[in-house]
Amino acid sequence: MFAAGNGNAAPTVDSIVLGMGCFWGAEKRMEAIPGVLDVESGYANGEVAGDYETVLAHERLLRQGKSTRRNHAEVVKVRFDTGRVSLEQVLAQFWENHDPTQGDRQGNDIGSNYRSAIYTHSDAQQAIALRTRDVYQQALSARKLGRITSEIAPLKVYFRAEEYHQDYLVKHPAGYCGLGGTGVKYPLAAASGDSRAAVKVPRLDGKALDFRRQLVVFATEDCAWCKQFRADVLDHWQSPVAVAVTLSIDPPAGWVLEKALLATPTIVLFEKGREISRYTGYNGEATHFWKWLGFHLLTPEQRKIAFEQGTEYPGSGSHLDEKRPGTFVDPITGAPLFRSDAKFDSGTGWPSFFTPLSGALTLHADNSHGMCRVEVRSASSGIHLGHVFDDGPPPSGKRYCINGNVLKFVPDKGG
């Protein structure tokens, strides 16, 4: 449980119960507020038992039309020192750190148990909650965003969640956090009559990007999966597709998103300034992301080889006669696979190499078609490349028999 230092004076403590979707991310976001003493995950304002399995099971019954009893919302109970942070400041962070316009969902999490909610313990709290909702709605409307759907009601019942849910993202730093927010800041001074406009993260300039084809990663600063995506993918980016990262929820200026963003990170592929596809919910499986991108970069013939372990007809593929100095790379990730000085004429009708670049490939047993072979895949994207045999030339004695259509050749400069 998170605890902030109080100094020597005993704080005046207040608490409020907030629903922001999955309570793992909500707990982390609210713990970061100076003046918050502790945050506890729980379940509130439902008509069933207050435990995780019951909540999930009851949501399934509701979807099937087998119950009319109200389910709990996943919530966090926030205790805070009113001498250091006001309820309005706490609620400002509540509004900013999730999307309160989504109804019974938050990001990829769908169901009434993920509803946005403020559950109060007094008339004074209820009045402040309603006032902050109206202030934030003005800020959203100014940006042409939707209506707030958050439930604001007295707290009727509350259950503390199981221990393994408490401080979940502290225990599991790479755990799921689907909170993306709207990108609109809560105008704190507006509640006191100040006309200061809501602050918004600047969007990317579409004119500075590749209009023909561009990837944009929509992220947030404290999203664990955004950081993981950067470490797994972006920090090693060699793909032929240009990529840009933004903390704004808006598309690049002059460009068009097909629908609102639901979670971070969301990776959107734009062509000619319009969204053609998106990848939402990165969870550490980089090969899944590369497969998604590959379906948009590769031709149908290439996809059959890469994703269905197909084989081109001998003599029909690319690069069979390529002899220039250079590097053969993965067509999706751009990662180097083979150098041209390791290529030789095997007489088989497929580009052949006696050794790959270090760490470029993975090997897999292949017993298809009644044969015992060793399949070769790209380590970076996981796509099928071909097979390796023990009848190659020195010094390795290996023959990496590769489908030329899933290779991209990059000549050396001056080559």
Sine and cosine of phi, psi and omega as CSV:
sin_phi,cos_phi,sin_psi,cos_psi,sin_omega,cos_omega
0.00,0.00,0.75,-0.67,0.00,-1.00
-0.94,0.34,0.62,-0.78,0.06,-1.00
-0.60,-0.80,0.75,-0.67,0.03,-1.00
-0.99,-0.14,0.47,-0.88,0.04,-1.00
-0.93,0.36,0.65,-0.76,-0.09,-1.00
-0.96,-0.27,-0.18,0.98,-0.16,-0.99
0.97,0.25,-0.35,-0.94,-0.04,-1.00
-1.00,-0.01,-0.44,0.90,-0.04,-1.00
-0.98,0.18,0.64,-0.77,0.04,-1.00
-0.95,0.33,0.81,-0.59,-0.04,-1.00
-0.97,0.26,0.42,-0.91,0.19,-0.98
-1.00,0.01,0.92,-0.39,-0.18,-0.98
-0.98,-0.20,0.71,-0.71,0.13,-0.99
-0.79,-0.62,0.20,-0.98,0.02,-1.00
-0.55,-0.84,0.40,-0.92,0.08,-1.00
-0.49,-0.87,0.47,-0.88,-0.05,-1.00
-0.94,-0.35,0.80,-0.60,-0.14,-0.99
-0.79,-0.61,0.69,-0.72,0.10,-0.99
-0.95,-0.32,0.86,-0.52,-0.06,-1.00
-0.75,-0.67,0.48,0.88,-0.12,-0.99
1.00,-0.04,-0.57,-0.82,0.00,-1.00
-0.83,0.56,0.80,-0.59,-0.11,-0.99
-0.95,0.30,-0.22,0.98,0.03,-1.00
-0.89,0.46,-0.79,0.61,0.00,-1.00
-0.93,0.37,-0.62,0.78,-0.01,-1.00
-0.87,0.49,-0.67,0.74,0.00,-1.00
-0.87,0.49,-0.71,0.71,-0.02,-1.00
-0.90,0.44,-0.68,0.73,-0.04,-1.00
-0.90,0.43,-0.70,0.71,-0.08,-1.00
-0.97,0.26,-0.49,0.87,0.06,-1.00
-0.89,0.45,-0.40,0.92,-0.08,-1.00
-0.98,0.20,-0.10,1.00,-0.06,-1.00
-0.98,0.19,0.83,-0.56,0.09,-1.00
-0.86,0.51,0.74,-0.67,-0.04,-1.00
0.98,-0.17,-0.26,0.97,0.10,-1.00
-0.98,0.22,0.77,-0.64,-0.07,-1.00
-1.00,0.01,-0.69,0.72,0.10,-0.99
-0.32,-0.95,0.34,-0.94,0.00,-1.00
-0.72,-0.69,0.73,-0.69,-0.05,-1.00
-0.81,-0.59,0.71,-0.70,0.08,-1.00
-0.99,0.15,0.59,-0.81,-0.01,-1.00
-0.26,-0.96,-0.21,-0.98,0.00,-1.00
-0.76,-0.65,0.64,-0.77,-0.10,-0.99
-0.55,-0.83,0.49,-0.87,0.18,-0.98
0.84,0.54,0.65,0.76,0.14,-0.99
-0.90,-0.43,-0.02,-1.00,-0.05,-1.00
-0.86,-0.52,0.42,0.91,0.02,-1.00
-0.78,-0.62,0.03,-1.00,0.04,-1.00
-0.88,0.47,0.52,-0.85,-0.08,-1.00
-0.99,-0.10,0.91,0.41,0.10,-0.99
-0.66,-0.75,0.34,-0.94,-0.17,-0.99
-0.87,0.50,-0.74,0.67,-0.05,-1.00
-0.91,0.42,-0.63,0.78,0.03,-1.00
-0.91,0.42,-0.67,0.74,0.00,-1.00
-0.88,0.47,-0.72,0.69,0.01,-1.00
-0.90,0.43,-0.69,0.72,-0.01,-1.00
-0.90,0.43,-0.64,0.77,-0.02,-1.00
-0.93,0.37,-0.56,0.83,0.04,-1.00
-0.90,0.44,-0.59,0.81,0.06,-1.00
-0.90,0.43,-0.64,0.76,0.04,-1.00
-0.89,0.45,-0.64,0.76,0.02,-1.00
-0.89,0.45,-0.66,0.75,0.01,-1.00
-0.90,0.43,-0.53,0.85,-0.01,-1.00
-1.00,0.07,-0.01,1.00,-0.01,-1.00
0.95,0.32,0.42,0.91,-0.07,-1.00
-0.98,-0.18,0.05,1.00,0.04,-1.00
-0.43,-0.90,0.46,-0.89,0.09,-1.00
-0.88,-0.48,0.02,1.00,0.01,-1.00
-0.95,0.32,0.60,-0.80,-0.08,-1.00
-0.96,0.27,0.69,-0.72,0.03,-1.00
-1.00,0.01,0.34,-0.94,0.10,-0.99
-0.96,0.29,0.41,-0.91,0.23,-0.97
-0.99,-0.11,0.62,-0.79,0.20,-0.98
-0.94,0.35,0.81,-0.59,-0.11,-0.99
-0.68,-0.73,0.17,-0.99,0.20,-0.98
-0.80,-0.60,0.67,-0.74,0.10,-0.99
-0.99,-0.10,0.89,-0.46,-0.08,-1.00
-0.97,-0.26,0.88,-0.48,0.10,-1.00
-0.97,-0.24,0.76,-0.66,-0.11,-0.99
-0.61,-0.79,0.44,-0.90,0.02,-1.00
-1.00,0.07,0.94,-0.35,-0.07,-1.00
-0.92,0.38,-0.26,0.97,0.08,-1.00
-0.98,0.22,-0.28,0.96,-0.03,-1.00
-0.93,-0.38,-0.47,0.88,-0.02,-1.00
-0.53,-0.84,0.71,-0.71,-0.01,-1.00
-1.00,0.06,0.29,-0.96,0.07,-1.00
-0.87,0.49,-0.63,0.78,0.02,-1.00
-0.88,0.47,-0.62,0.78,0.03,-1.00
-0.92,0.38,-0.61,0.79,0.08,-1.00
-0.89,0.46,-0.71,0.70,-0.03,-1.00
-0.94,0.35,-0.48,0.88,0.09,-1.00
-0.86,0.52,-0.67,0.74,0.04,-1.00
-0.94,0.35,-0.57,0.82,0.10,-1.00
-0.85,0.53,-0.77,0.64,-0.04,-1.00
-0.90,0.43,-0.65,0.76,-0.08,-1.00
-0.95,0.31,-0.51,0.86,-0.22,-0.98
-0.99,-0.11,0.22,0.98,0.20,-0.98
-0.44,-0.90,0.04,-1.00,0.02,-1.00
-0.97,-0.24,0.96,-0.27,-0.09,-1.00
-0.99,0.12,0.22,0.98,-0.05,-1.00
-0.96,-0.28,0.13,0.99,-0.20,-0.98
-0.99,-0.13,0.01,1.00,0.00,-1.00
0.94,0.34,-0.72,-0.70,-0.04,-1.00
-1.00,0.09,0.88,0.48,0.08,-1.00
-0.18,-0.98,0.26,-0.97,0.17,-0.99
-0.44,-0.90,0.94,-0.34,-0.06,-1.00
0.91,0.42,-0.77,-0.63,0.01,-1.00
-0.99,0.15,-0.13,0.99,-0.04,-1.00
-1.00,0.01,0.87,-0.49,-0.08,-1.00
-0.87,-0.49,0.74,-0.68,0.04,-1.00
0.56,-0.83,0.37,-0.93,-0.01,-1.00
-0.91,0.42,-0.37,0.93,0.05,-1.00
-0.95,0.32,-0.20,0.98,0.03,-1.00
-0.95,-0.30,0.32,0.95,-0.05,-1.00
-0.93,0.38,0.48,-0.88,0.11,-0.99
-0.98,0.19,0.71,-0.70,-0.09,-1.00
-0.37,-0.93,0.51,-0.86,0.21,-0.98
-0.82,-0.57,0.88,-0.48,0.00,-1.00
-0.93,-0.38,0.87,-0.49,-0.18,-0.98
-0.96,-0.27,0.29,-0.96,0.01,-1.00
-0.89,-0.46,0.09,1.00,0.01,-1.00
-0.40,-0.92,0.29,-0.96,0.05,-1.00
-0.89,0.45,-0.58,0.81,0.00,-1.00
-0.90,0.45,-0.70,0.72,0.05,-1.00
-0.89,0.46,-0.67,0.75,0.00,-1.00
-0.86,0.51,-0.68,0.73,-0.01,-1.00
-0.90,0.43,-0.67,0.74,0.00,-1.00
-0.92,0.40,-0.65,0.76,0.01,-1.00
-0.88,0.48,-0.71,0.71,0.01,-1.00
-0.90,0.43,-0.63,0.77,0.00,-1.00
-0.91,0.40,-0.67,0.74,0.01,-1.00
-0.92,0.40,-0.56,0.83,0.07,-1.00
-0.87,0.50,-0.71,0.70,-0.03,-1.00
-0.91,0.42,-0.63,0.78,0.03,-1.00
-0.89,0.45,-0.72,0.70,-0.04,-1.00
-0.94,0.34,-0.55,0.84,0.05,-1.00
-0.88,0.47,-0.62,0.78,0.06,-1.00
-0.88,0.48,-0.67,0.75,0.02,-1.00
-0.90,0.43,-0.66,0.75,0.03,-1.00
-0.91,0.41,-0.70,0.71,-0.03,-1.00
-0.89,0.45,-0.56,0.83,0.04,-1.00
-0.89,0.45,-0.42,0.91,0.04,-1.00
-0.99,-0.16,0.18,0.98,0.01,-1.00
0.87,0.49,0.59,0.81,0.09,-1.00
-0.99,-0.13,0.11,-0.99,-0.19,-0.98
-0.98,0.22,-0.04,-1.00,0.00,-1.00
-0.99,0.12,0.60,-0.80,0.05,-1.00
-0.93,0.36,0.74,-0.67,0.01,-1.00
-0.94,-0.34,0.06,1.00,-0.10,-0.99
-0.86,0.50,0.70,-0.72,0.11,-0.99
-0.99,0.16,0.78,-0.62,0.07,-1.00
-0.85,-0.52,0.92,-0.39,-0.15,-0.99
-0.40,-0.92,0.33,-0.94,0.09,-1.00
-0.89,0.46,0.58,-0.81,0.07,-1.00
-0.95,0.31,0.85,-0.53,-0.02,-1.00
-0.97,-0.22,-0.61,0.79,-0.02,-1.00
-0.47,-0.88,0.60,-0.80,-0.01,-1.00
-0.59,-0.80,0.68,-0.73,0.08,-1.00
-0.80,-0.60,0.71,-0.70,0.10,-0.99
-0.94,0.34,0.70,-0.71,0.01,-1.00
-0.95,0.30,0.26,-0.97,-0.01,-1.00
-0.85,0.52,0.43,-0.90,-0.10,-0.99
-0.86,0.51,-0.57,0.82,-0.06,-1.00
-0.94,0.35,-0.25,0.97,0.08,-1.00
-1.00,0.08,-0.32,0.95,-0.04,-1.00
-0.96,0.28,0.74,-0.68,-0.02,-1.00
0.79,0.62,0.65,0.76,-0.13,-0.99
-0.86,0.50,-0.70,0.71,-0.06,-1.00
-0.98,0.22,-0.22,0.97,0.18,-0.98
-0.97,0.24,-0.67,0.74,0.02,-1.00
-0.96,0.29,-0.53,0.85,-0.06,-1.00
-0.77,-0.64,0.99,0.14,-0.12,-0.99
-0.85,0.52,-0.44,0.90,0.00,-1.00
-0.99,-0.11,0.23,0.97,-0.03,-1.00
-0.92,0.38,0.26,-0.97,-0.07,-1.00
-0.92,0.40,0.71,-0.70,0.14,-0.99
-0.62,-0.79,0.97,-0.25,-0.11,-0.99
-1.00,-0.03,0.16,0.99,-0.06,-1.00
-0.98,0.18,0.83,-0.56,0.01,-1.00
-0.88,-0.47,-0.41,0.91,-0.04,-1.00
0.95,0.32,0.03,-1.00,0.02,-1.00
-0.99,-0.15,-0.21,0.98,-0.08,-1.00
1.00,0.10,-0.03,1.00,-0.01,-1.00
-0.99,-0.14,0.80,-0.60,0.03,-1.00
-0.98,0.21,0.57,-0.82,0.09,-1.00
-0.97,0.24,0.83,-0.55,-0.02,-1.00
-0.99,0.15,1.00,0.06,-0.10,-1.00
-0.80,0.60,-0.67,0.75,-0.07,-1.00
-0.94,0.34,-0.31,0.95,-0.05,-1.00
-0.89,0.45,-0.52,0.85,-0.01,-1.00
-0.93,0.36,-0.32,0.95,0.01,-1.00
-0.98,-0.21,0.21,0.98,0.07,-1.00
0.99,-0.13,-0.04,1.00,0.05,-1.00
-0.96,0.28,0.66,-0.75,-0.04,-1.00
-1.00,-0.05,0.27,0.96,0.00,-1.00
-0.82,0.57,0.73,-0.68,-0.03,-1.00
-0.98,0.22,0.44,-0.90,0.07,-1.00
-0.90,0.43,0.64,-0.76,0.00,-1.00
-1.00,0.07,0.69,-0.72,-0.01,-1.00
-0.78,-0.62,0.61,-0.80,0.02,-1.00
-0.91,0.41,0.78,-0.63,-0.01,-1.00
-0.87,0.48,0.63,-0.77,0.05,-1.00
-0.99,0.14,0.27,-0.96,0.06,-1.00
-0.93,0.37,0.44,-0.90,0.07,-1.00
-1.00,0.02,0.93,-0.37,-0.03,-1.00
-0.86,0.51,-0.49,0.87,-0.03,-1.00
-0.94,0.34,-0.33,0.94,-0.01,-1.00
-1.00,0.00,-0.03,1.00,-0.05,-1.00
-0.96,-0.28,0.07,-1.00,0.01,-1.00
-1.00,0.09,0.96,-0.28,-0.07,-1.00
-0.90,0.43,-0.50,0.86,-0.04,-1.00
-0.93,0.37,-0.74,0.67,-0.01,-1.00
-0.37,-0.93,0.82,-0.57,-0.08,-1.00
-0.51,-0.86,0.71,-0.70,0.16,-0.99
-0.99,-0.10,0.68,-0.73,0.10,-1.00
-0.81,-0.59,0.80,-0.59,0.04,-1.00
-0.99,-0.14,0.90,-0.44,0.06,-1.00
-1.00,-0.05,0.88,-0.47,-0.15,-0.99
-0.73,-0.68,0.14,-0.99,0.18,-0.98
-0.78,-0.62,0.35,-0.94,-0.16,-0.99
-0.91,0.42,-0.63,0.78,-0.11,-0.99
-0.93,-0.36,0.41,0.91,0.06,-1.00
-0.99,0.13,0.88,-0.47,-0.05,-1.00
-0.88,0.47,-0.63,0.78,-0.02,-1.00
-0.95,0.30,-0.47,0.88,0.11,-0.99
-0.89,0.45,-0.70,0.71,0.02,-1.00
-0.91,0.42,-0.62,0.79,0.01,-1.00
-0.92,0.39,-0.64,0.77,0.03,-1.00
-0.89,0.46,-0.64,0.77,0.05,-1.00
-0.89,0.46,-0.71,0.70,-0.03,-1.00
-0.92,0.39,-0.66,0.75,-0.07,-1.00
-0.97,0.23,-0.59,0.81,-0.20,-0.98
-0.85,-0.53,-0.85,0.53,-0.18,-0.98
-0.92,0.39,-0.58,0.81,-0.03,-1.00
-0.92,0.38,-0.23,0.97,-0.01,-1.00
-0.87,-0.50,0.41,0.91,-0.17,-0.98
-0.92,0.39,0.85,-0.52,0.10,-0.99
-0.72,-0.69,0.09,1.00,-0.05,-1.00
-0.88,0.48,0.51,-0.86,0.04,-1.00
-0.93,0.37,-0.22,0.98,0.01,-1.00
-1.00,0.03,0.76,-0.65,0.04,-1.00
-0.93,0.37,0.58,-0.81,-0.02,-1.00
-0.74,-0.67,0.60,-0.80,0.06,-1.00
-0.68,-0.73,0.47,-0.88,-0.01,-1.00
-0.89,-0.45,0.66,-0.75,0.03,-1.00
-0.67,-0.75,0.52,-0.85,0.12,-0.99
-0.99,-0.13,0.03,1.00,0.06,-1.00
-1.00,0.10,0.46,-0.89,0.09,-1.00
-1.00,-0.05,-0.02,1.00,-0.02,-1.00
-1.00,-0.07,0.48,-0.88,0.09,-1.00
-0.94,0.35,0.26,-0.97,0.10,-0.99
-0.81,0.59,0.54,-0.84,-0.04,-1.00
-0.81,0.58,0.80,-0.60,0.00,-1.00
1.00,0.04,-0.07,1.00,0.00,-1.00
-0.96,-0.27,0.16,-0.99,-0.15,-0.99
-0.76,-0.64,0.80,-0.60,0.22,-0.98
-1.00,-0.01,0.60,-0.80,0.00,-1.00
-0.96,0.26,-0.48,0.88,0.01,-1.00
-0.38,-0.92,0.20,-0.98,-0.03,-1.00
-0.91,0.41,0.40,-0.92,0.06,-1.00
-0.97,0.23,0.60,-0.80,-0.04,-1.00
-0.94,-0.34,-0.43,0.90,-0.06,-1.00
-0.33,-0.94,0.21,-0.98,0.08,-1.00
-0.83,-0.55,0.52,-0.85,-0.10,1.00
-0.98,0.22,0.55,-0.84,0.20,-0.98
-0.87,-0.49,0.81,-0.59,-0.01,-1.00
-0.96,-0.29,0.87,-0.50,-0.09,-1.00
-0.92,-0.40,0.73,-0.68,0.09,-1.00
-0.99,-0.14,0.88,-0.48,0.04,-1.00
-0.97,-0.25,0.63,-0.77,0.19,-0.98
-0.75,-0.67,0.79,-0.61,-0.06,-1.00
0.80,0.60,0.64,0.77,0.10,-0.99
0.98,0.18,0.12,0.99,0.00,-1.00
-0.82,-0.57,0.60,-0.80,0.06,-1.00
-0.91,0.41,0.76,-0.65,0.11,-0.99
-0.92,-0.39,-0.33,0.94,0.05,-1.00
-0.22,-0.98,0.35,-0.94,0.07,-1.00
-0.62,-0.79,0.45,-0.89,0.06,-1.00
-0.85,-0.52,0.91,-0.41,-0.06,-1.00
-0.87,-0.50,0.65,-0.76,0.12,-0.99
1.00,-0.07,0.65,0.76,0.07,-1.00
-0.85,0.53,0.75,-0.66,-0.06,-1.00
-0.75,-0.66,0.44,0.90,0.02,-1.00
0.99,-0.15,-0.12,0.99,0.01,-1.00
-1.00,-0.03,1.00,0.09,-0.06,-1.00
-0.89,0.46,-0.58,0.82,-0.02,-1.00
-0.90,0.44,-0.50,0.87,0.07,-1.00
-0.91,0.41,-0.66,0.75,0.05,-1.00
-0.89,0.46,-0.73,0.69,-0.03,-1.00
-0.90,0.43,-0.56,0.83,0.05,-1.00
-0.91,0.42,-0.68,0.73,0.05,-1.00
-0.85,0.53,-0.74,0.67,-0.01,-1.00
-0.91,0.41,-0.64,0.77,-0.02,-1.00
-0.87,0.49,-0.57,0.82,0.01,-1.00
-0.89,0.45,-0.37,0.93,0.01,-1.00
-0.99,-0.13,-0.32,0.95,-0.02,-1.00
-0.99,-0.10,-0.50,0.86,-0.13,-0.99
-1.00,-0.05,0.44,-0.90,0.10,-0.99
-0.97,0.25,0.27,-0.96,0.06,-1.00
-0.82,0.57,-0.61,0.79,0.01,-1.00
-0.92,0.39,-0.65,0.76,0.04,-1.00
-0.92,0.40,-0.64,0.77,0.00,-1.00
-0.89,0.45,-0.60,0.80,0.00,-1.00
-0.89,0.46,-0.63,0.77,0.05,-1.00
-0.95,0.31,-0.76,0.64,-0.15,-0.99
-0.92,0.40,-0.66,0.75,-0.15,-0.99
-0.93,-0.36,-0.21,0.98,-0.03,-1.00
-0.86,-0.52,0.22,0.98,0.00,-1.00
0.83,0.57,0.63,0.78,0.06,-1.00
-0.97,0.24,0.10,-1.00,0.00,-1.00
-0.65,-0.76,0.75,-0.66,0.07,-1.00
-0.97,0.26,0.42,-0.91,0.05,-1.00
-0.92,0.40,0.64,-0.77,-0.01,-1.00
-0.84,0.54,0.70,-0.71,0.02,-1.00
0.99,0.10,-0.07,1.00,-0.08,-1.00
-0.98,-0.21,-0.21,0.98,-0.10,-0.99
-0.99,0.10,0.08,-1.00,0.01,-1.00
-0.99,0.15,0.36,-0.93,0.20,-0.98
0.94,0.34,0.21,0.98,-0.02,-1.00
-0.88,0.47,-0.60,0.80,-0.04,-1.00
-0.97,-0.26,0.21,0.98,-0.01,-1.00
-0.94,0.35,0.85,-0.52,-0.06,-1.00
-0.79,-0.61,0.02,1.00,-0.02,-1.00
-0.94,0.34,0.47,-0.89,0.11,-0.99
-0.90,0.44,0.74,-0.68,-0.01,-1.00
0.19,-0.98,-0.24,-0.97,-0.09,-1.00
-0.76,-0.65,0.69,-0.73,0.12,-0.99
-1.00,-0.05,0.80,-0.60,-0.13,-0.99
-0.83,-0.56,0.28,-0.96,0.10,-1.00
-0.90,0.43,0.77,-0.64,-0.08,-1.00
-0.95,0.32,-0.24,0.97,-0.02,-1.00
-0.98,-0.18,-0.80,0.60,-0.08,-1.00
-1.00,0.03,-0.38,0.92,-0.09,-1.00
0.98,0.18,0.07,1.00,-0.03,-1.00
-0.94,0.35,0.69,-0.72,0.01,-1.00
-0.90,0.44,0.65,-0.76,-0.01,-1.00
-0.89,-0.45,-0.80,0.60,-0.06,-1.00
-0.66,-0.75,0.54,-0.84,0.19,-0.98
-1.00,-0.03,0.50,-0.87,-0.04,-1.00
-0.91,0.41,-0.43,0.90,0.01,-1.00
-0.97,0.25,-0.07,1.00,0.12,-0.99
-0.98,-0.17,0.10,1.00,-0.04,-1.00
-1.00,-0.03,0.61,-0.79,0.04,-1.00
-0.59,-0.81,0.32,-0.95,0.00,-1.00
-1.00,0.04,0.96,-0.27,-0.04,-1.00
-1.00,0.02,-0.19,0.98,-0.04,-1.00
0.97,0.26,0.17,0.98,-0.06,-1.00
-1.00,-0.04,-0.32,0.95,-0.08,-1.00
0.99,-0.10,0.06,1.00,0.09,-1.00
-0.82,-0.57,0.58,-0.82,0.12,-0.99
-0.82,0.57,0.73,-0.69,-0.07,-1.00
-0.77,-0.64,0.58,-0.82,-0.05,-1.00
-0.70,-0.71,0.53,-0.85,0.01,-1.00
-1.00,-0.10,-0.20,0.98,0.09,-1.00
-0.36,-0.93,0.60,-0.80,0.07,-1.00
-1.00,-0.04,0.14,-0.99,0.16,-0.99
-0.96,0.29,0.47,-0.88,-0.09,-1.00
-0.86,0.51,0.78,-0.63,0.06,-1.00
0.96,0.27,0.12,0.99,-0.10,-1.00
-0.98,0.19,-0.42,0.91,-0.15,-0.99
-0.83,-0.56,0.35,-0.94,0.25,-0.97
-0.82,-0.57,0.52,-0.86,-0.06,-1.00
-0.92,-0.40,0.60,-0.80,-0.09,-1.00
-0.58,-0.82,0.67,-0.75,0.06,-1.00
-0.90,0.43,0.69,-0.72,-0.01,-1.00
-0.73,-0.69,0.95,-0.33,-0.01,-1.00
-0.95,-0.30,0.36,0.93,-0.01,-1.00
-0.96,0.28,0.35,-0.94,0.05,-1.00
0.84,0.54,0.48,0.88,0.06,-1.00
0.95,0.32,0.31,0.95,-0.02,-1.00
-0.86,-0.51,0.41,-0.91,0.10,-1.00
-0.94,-0.34,0.97,-0.23,-0.07,-1.00
-0.79,-0.62,0.15,-0.99,0.07,-1.00
-0.91,-0.42,0.91,-0.41,-0.01,-1.00
-0.98,0.19,0.55,-0.83,0.04,-1.00
-0.92,-0.40,0.80,-0.60,0.07,-1.00
-0.83,-0.56,0.40,-0.92,0.12,-0.99
-0.95,0.31,0.78,-0.63,-0.01,-1.00
-0.92,0.38,-0.49,0.87,-0.08,-1.00
-0.98,0.19,-0.69,0.72,-0.07,-1.00
-0.95,-0.30,-0.32,0.95,-0.04,-1.00
0.99,0.14,0.09,1.00,-0.04,-1.00
-0.96,0.29,0.46,-0.89,0.06,-1.00
-0.96,0.28,0.75,-0.66,0.03,-1.00
-0.93,-0.36,-0.65,0.76,-0.05,-1.00
0.25,-0.97,-0.63,-0.78,-0.02,-1.00
-0.64,-0.77,0.30,-0.95,0.06,-1.00
-0.86,-0.51,0.66,-0.75,-0.04,-1.00
-0.79,-0.61,0.28,-0.96,-0.07,-1.00
-0.99,-0.14,0.54,0.84,-0.02,-1.00
-0.84,-0.54,0.53,0.85,-0.01,-1.00
-1.00,-0.03,0.06,-1.00,-0.04,-1.00
-0.99,0.14,0.19,-0.98,0.14,-0.99
-0.89,0.45,0.37,-0.93,0.10,1.00
-1.00,0.04,-0.20,0.98,-0.11,-0.99
-1.00,0.01,-0.49,0.87,-0.11,-0.99
0.96,0.28,0.16,0.99,-0.04,-1.00
-0.96,-0.27,0.49,-0.87,0.13,-0.99
-0.81,-0.58,0.97,-0.26,0.08,-1.00
-1.00,0.08,0.97,-0.23,-0.08,-1.00
-1.00,-0.05,0.95,-0.30,-0.24,-0.97
-0.88,-0.47,0.64,-0.77,0.11,-0.99
-0.95,0.32,0.89,-0.46,-0.07,-1.00
-0.90,0.43,-0.43,0.90,-0.05,-1.00
-0.95,0.32,-0.23,0.97,0.07,-1.00
-0.94,-0.35,0.44,0.90,0.15,-0.99
-0.89,-0.45,0.57,-0.82,0.16,-0.99
-0.88,-0.48,0.75,-0.67,-0.04,-1.00
-0.98,-0.18,0.76,-0.64,0.04,-1.00
-0.88,-0.47,0.96,-0.27,-0.02,-1.00
-0.93,0.37,0.49,-0.87,0.10,-0.99
-0.90,0.44,0.50,-0.87,0.04,-1.00
-0.88,0.48,0.79,-0.62,-0.05,-1.00
1.00,0.08,-0.05,1.00,-0.02,-1.00
-1.00,0.08,0.00,0.00,0.00,0.00
